[in-house]
Amino acid sequence: QVQLVESGGGQVQAGGSLRLSCAGSGRTFGSYAMGWFRQAPGKEREFVAAIRRIGATTYYADSVKGRFTISRDNAKNTVYLQMNSLKPEDTGVYYCAAVLLGLGQAISRESRFYDYWGQGTQVTVSS
């Protein structure tokens, strides 16, 4: 089992940057693939980015590709989301999530396949 705590959210103007962090507990953190999701008011939670447990392979939603970068430091039990060139439509609550994958199993962009979730951190981008 792993517990996740996000931080780094805040309010920024369009074009600005933020870096979100997700700190995980437990010695098995490095065994989990990690994802970032976001939820805007009145909308469903959507996939933002994901990274496999070793960290060499990353995945992004088309809406953030080229602007956001996901990374992880397993020695620190932390996954990051660097967000650049932020837009008002990036506003929402950002959640990190963890999932155990079998050997060769594809990483999912659907929230229902993730096992553990943080409490979320608010990101607000003003125009």
The 8 nearest C-alpha neighbors of each residue, nearest first, counted from 0:
[[1, 2, 25, 27, 115, 24, 28, 114],
 [2, 0, 24, 25, 23, 3, 28, 115],
 [1, 3, 24, 23, 4, 0, 117, 115],
 [2, 4, 23, 117, 22, 116, 21, 1],
 [5, 3, 117, 22, 21, 118, 23, 6],
 [4, 6, 21, 20, 119, 120, 117, 22],
 [7, 5, 20, 19, 8, 120, 21, 4],
 [8, 6, 19, 18, 20, 9, 17, 5],
 [7, 9, 122, 121, 120, 6, 19, 17],
 [10, 8, 122, 121, 123, 11, 7, 17],
 [9, 11, 123, 124, 122, 12, 8, 125],
 [12, 10, 124, 15, 125, 123, 9, 13],
 [13, 11, 125, 124, 15, 126, 14, 10],
 [12, 14, 86, 126, 85, 15, 125, 124],
 [13, 15, 84, 85, 12, 86, 16, 83],
 [14, 16, 13, 85, 84, 12, 11, 83],
 [17, 15, 83, 82, 85, 84, 14, 18],
 [18, 16, 82, 81, 19, 83, 7, 15],
 [19, 17, 81, 80, 82, 7, 20, 79],
 [18, 20, 7, 80, 79, 6, 8, 81],
 [21, 19, 79, 6, 5, 78, 7, 22],
 [20, 22, 5, 78, 4, 77, 79, 3],
 [23, 21, 77, 4, 3, 76, 20, 5],
 [24, 22, 3, 76, 2, 77, 1, 28],
 [25, 23, 2, 1, 3, 28, 22, 76],
 [24, 26, 27, 1, 28, 23, 0, 2],
 [25, 27, 28, 24, 29, 76, 1, 30],
 [26, 28, 30, 29, 25, 31, 1, 0],
 [29, 27, 30, 26, 31, 76, 25, 23],
 [28, 30, 73, 27, 31, 52, 76, 53],
 [31, 29, 28, 27, 52, 99, 32, 53],
 [32, 30, 99, 52, 98, 29, 28, 97],
 [31, 33, 51, 52, 98, 97, 50, 99],
 [34, 32, 97, 50, 49, 96, 31, 98],
 [33, 35, 49, 96, 95, 48, 97, 50],
 [34, 36, 95, 48, 47, 94, 49, 96],
 [37, 35, 46, 47, 94, 45, 93, 95],
 [38, 36, 93, 92, 45, 44, 94, 91],
 [37, 39, 44, 91, 92, 43, 45, 42],
 [38, 40, 91, 42, 41, 90, 92, 37],
 [41, 39, 42, 38, 91, 43, 92, 90],
 [40, 42, 39, 43, 38, 44, 91, 92],
 [43, 41, 39, 40, 38, 44, 45, 91],
 [42, 44, 38, 45, 41, 39, 40, 37],
 [43, 45, 38, 37, 36, 42, 46, 39],
 [46, 44, 36, 37, 43, 38, 47, 110],
 [45, 47, 36, 108, 48, 60, 35, 37],
 [46, 48, 36, 60, 35, 59, 45, 37],
 [49, 47, 59, 35, 58, 34, 46, 60],
 [48, 50, 34, 58, 33, 57, 35, 59],
 [51, 49, 57, 33, 54, 32, 56, 34],
 [50, 52, 32, 54, 53, 56, 33, 57],
 [53, 51, 32, 31, 54, 29, 30, 50],
 [54, 52, 51, 55, 29, 56, 50, 32],
 [53, 55, 51, 52, 56, 50, 71, 70],
 [54, 56, 53, 57, 51, 50, 52, 70],
 [57, 55, 54, 51, 50, 58, 53, 49],
 [56, 58, 50, 49, 51, 55, 59, 69],
 [59, 57, 49, 48, 50, 56, 60, 47],
 [60, 58, 48, 64, 47, 61, 63, 49],
 [59, 61, 47, 62, 63, 64, 48, 46],
 [60, 62, 64, 63, 59, 47, 65, 58],
 [61, 63, 60, 64, 59, 47, 66, 65],
 [64, 62, 66, 61, 67, 60, 65, 59],
 [65, 63, 61, 66, 59, 62, 67, 60],
 [64, 66, 67, 63, 68, 61, 83, 62],
 [65, 67, 83, 63, 64, 84, 82, 68],
 [68, 66, 82, 81, 63, 83, 65, 64],
 [69, 67, 81, 80, 70, 82, 66, 65],
 [68, 70, 80, 79, 81, 48, 67, 50],
 [71, 69, 79, 78, 68, 80, 54, 50],
 [70, 72, 78, 77, 79, 73, 54, 69],
 [71, 73, 77, 75, 74, 76, 78, 70],
 [72, 74, 76, 75, 29, 71, 77, 28],
 [73, 75, 72, 76, 77, 29, 71, 28],
 [76, 74, 73, 77, 72, 22, 23, 71],
 [77, 75, 73, 23, 74, 22, 28, 72],
 [78, 76, 22, 75, 72, 21, 71, 23],
 [77, 79, 71, 21, 70, 20, 72, 22],
 [80, 78, 20, 70, 19, 69, 71, 21],
 [79, 81, 69, 19, 18, 68, 82, 20],
 [80, 82, 18, 68, 67, 17, 79, 69],
 [81, 83, 67, 17, 16, 18, 80, 66],
 [82, 84, 16, 66, 85, 67, 15, 81],
 [85, 83, 14, 15, 66, 16, 86, 13],
 [84, 86, 14, 13, 83, 15, 16, 89],
 [85, 87, 13, 88, 89, 124, 14, 84],
 [88, 86, 124, 89, 125, 90, 126, 13],
 [87, 89, 86, 90, 124, 91, 85, 39],
 [90, 88, 87, 86, 91, 85, 124, 123],
 [91, 89, 123, 88, 122, 124, 87, 39],
 [92, 90, 39, 38, 122, 37, 121, 93],
 [91, 93, 121, 38, 37, 120, 119, 122],
 [94, 92, 37, 119, 120, 36, 121, 91],
 [95, 93, 119, 36, 35, 117, 37, 96],
 [94, 96, 35, 34, 117, 116, 36, 21],
 [95, 97, 116, 34, 115, 33, 113, 35],
 [98, 96, 33, 115, 113, 31, 32, 114],
 [97, 99, 113, 114, 32, 31, 100, 33],
 [100, 98, 31, 32, 30, 101, 97, 114],
 [99, 101, 104, 98, 102, 32, 31, 106],
 [100, 102, 104, 103, 99, 105, 106, 98],
 [101, 103, 104, 100, 105, 99, 106, 52],
 [104, 102, 101, 105, 100, 106, 51, 99],
 [105, 103, 101, 102, 100, 106, 107, 99],
 [106, 104, 107, 103, 100, 101, 102, 51],
 [105, 107, 104, 108, 100, 51, 32, 49],
 [108, 106, 109, 105, 112, 110, 113, 49],
 [107, 109, 46, 110, 106, 49, 48, 45],
 [110, 108, 107, 111, 112, 46, 45, 113],
 [109, 111, 112, 113, 108, 46, 44, 45],
 [112, 110, 109, 113, 114, 108, 107, 98],
 [113, 111, 110, 109, 114, 107, 98, 108],
 [114, 112, 98, 111, 110, 97, 115, 96],
 [113, 115, 98, 97, 112, 116, 96, 99],
 [116, 114, 97, 96, 113, 1, 98, 117],
 [117, 115, 96, 95, 3, 97, 118, 94],
 [116, 118, 3, 4, 119, 95, 94, 5],
 [117, 119, 4, 116, 94, 5, 120, 3],
 [120, 118, 94, 93, 117, 92, 5, 121],
 [119, 121, 93, 8, 92, 5, 6, 122],
 [122, 120, 92, 8, 91, 9, 93, 123],
 [123, 121, 8, 9, 90, 91, 10, 92],
 [122, 124, 10, 90, 9, 11, 125, 91],
 [125, 123, 87, 11, 12, 90, 13, 10],
 [126, 124, 12, 87, 13, 11, 123, 10],
 [125, 13, 87, 12, 124, 86, 14, 11]]
